[in-house]
């Protein structure tokens, strides 16, 4: 897929970081020291919840869950400010709904800009991996939303090898459950296609990573 508009492999996805049999409840088992997103927990702690304070994202609720053969602390609830301000734009941090973006400020960056609005607690995206996401796309020049999977109600699934360079370079390192802001200059977007309606546009993406693989 060479263009974001060609996201055609659509699938519904419910993010469930725990196994089907796990129950979200406070269990009496002793917790591992200092639960941290993505760090190991004990099999006996499945379903145990713990609070975690992130200096950027705010208060989080972690739950010990099973990811493959590993037991790790995953983020099951994040309390964030209503809007998180970056150097260029404000973005809402509530990942249960589509992002609301402010108006772009100043001149657009000439290189790829990436900022995690919310860090996820699940699997990490490797280069070239397949992902399932929700996304919102805004055009820098107009400050208007071009398209949003949240509006259509359908997630998008695709390999990173098939999308624009800005995504190939900007999505690796994200973790499931995270929200990332990408500001993509034309050279890493559709600049190679001068006839494309967004060929000269700086693209603002907010990406919510639902699943890796």
Phi, psi and omega in degrees: 000121184262343182231147180298333180289351180264018172294100183241347178272091188254137176210144174285143180216127175255119182287115179229092185290345181260164175290160185300329183272354182285145180244128179282103179200160177281115181261154183282354183298148180291137182273156173294159181293135174046070177305134182223140180308129178085350179275160183291145170235179184263148178306325181291349183262006179309125180091346179291140178245151181211147176277151178213133181253114177261133183298337180257312185277343180092205184286137180230151171252123178256146176229136176285119181225173181254124175240103187067235179263000183260156174244117185224159174279123179242151180280122179247351175202135179233130175253113185234162175300159181302321178222139175249127186261127171256186179297334190245331189197152174268141180223133177289150186251010179275105185279003175278353180218166178297149181291142170256127183250144174278192178273135179303146183245136175071204180271144180292149177294149180264354174236166181299128177248132182225135177212130176279117175281317173226129177272132179280175180237008183257208183298151182261140180283128173262162178302133178081001182290162172268143183223157170241127188220162156253150180210156173230135181240125176240143174272128183299316187297329183251339185069021182250148177288126178275314176199159181208129176291337176295322180293319180285340181079014182235133175282167180239136179236133184191158172277143180295338179293347184254009183239183186298157184299327179300326177281320179301323180271332190263343183269323178307139183100341176293155177241148179308136182093356183269162174234126183234138174265127174239131172244115192249116176291161184307323183297334179257004179250250183248020182297334179286350178243085186301336180274353179291138181300339178250018185300328181255010188264141166278127188258134176249114178247139164244119187247127174253114184274115182265323184204143174255131178094000000 
